[in-house]
Amino acid sequence: MADQWLHYFFGYAPWVIGTVIVLVAYFSTRKTPVHAPVGQTFACAKCGRRGGREQMVPVAQEGAMSWCCPSCAS
C-alpha cells in the first residue's frame, strides 16, 4: 500500500505543483495593467494649464503657496 501511494504522489506532484505555479502567476499579473508610468503634473492656480513641477513657478498669495504657469506668474 505504501509503495503505491508513493508512486502516485511522485507521479502527480510535478503536475500539481506546476499547475499551481502557473495559476498563481496568471492571477497575480492579470489585475495589474502594464503601461508606461505617468509623471505627476500640476495645474496652474489661475488658468488651469497642466505641466510638470519643473515648469511651474511658486507664487505666494495671501500666505499660501500656489503654483502658476510662467505666463500667469509674470
C-alpha positions in Angstrom: 0.0 0.0 0.0 2.8 2.5 0.9 4.6 1.8 -2.4 1.5 2.5 -4.5 0.9 5.8 -2.6 4.5 6.9 -3.2 4.2 6.2 -6.9 1.0 8.2 -7.2 2.5 11.1 -5.1 5.7 11.4 -7.1 3.8 10.8 -10.4 1.2 13.6 -9.9 3.1 16.0 -7.7 5.1 17.7 -10.5 1.8 18.3 -12.5 0.0 19.7 -9.5 2.9 21.9 -8.4 3.4 23.2 -12.0 -0.3 23.9 -12.4 -0.3 25.8 -9.1 2.7 27.9 -10.1 1.1 28.8 -13.5 -2.2 29.7 -11.9 -0.6 31.9 -9.2 1.5 33.7 -11.9 -1.6 34.2 -14.1 -3.8 35.5 -11.3 -1.1 37.8 -9.9 -0.4 39.5 -13.2 -3.8 39.8 -14.7 -5.1 42.6 -12.4 -2.1 44.9 -12.9 -2.3 46.8 -16.2 1.1 47.2 -18.0 1.6 50.8 -19.1 4.2 53.4 -19.1 4.5 55.4 -15.8 2.9 58.8 -15.9 4.8 61.6 -14.2 3.0 63.8 -11.7 1.5 67.0 -13.2 0.3 70.2 -11.5 -2.4 72.6 -12.6 -1.9 76.4 -12.8 -3.8 78.1 -10.0 -5.0 80.9 -12.3 -5.6 79.4 -15.8 -5.7 75.7 -15.1 -2.9 74.8 -17.6 -1.2 71.5 -16.6 2.5 71.0 -16.5 5.3 69.3 -14.6 6.6 70.8 -11.4 9.7 72.0 -13.1 7.6 74.1 -15.5 5.5 75.8 -12.7 6.5 78.8 -10.7 5.7 79.0 -7.0 3.7 82.1 -6.1 2.8 83.3 -2.5 -0.8 84.5 -2.4 -2.1 85.7 1.0 0.2 83.4 3.0 -0.5 80.3 0.8 1.9 78.8 -1.8 0.3 78.1 -5.1 1.8 77.0 -8.4 1.3 79.0 -11.6 2.5 78.6 -15.2 5.2 81.1 -16.3 2.7 83.2 -18.3 0.4 83.7 -15.3 3.2 84.2 -12.8 4.6 87.3 -14.5 
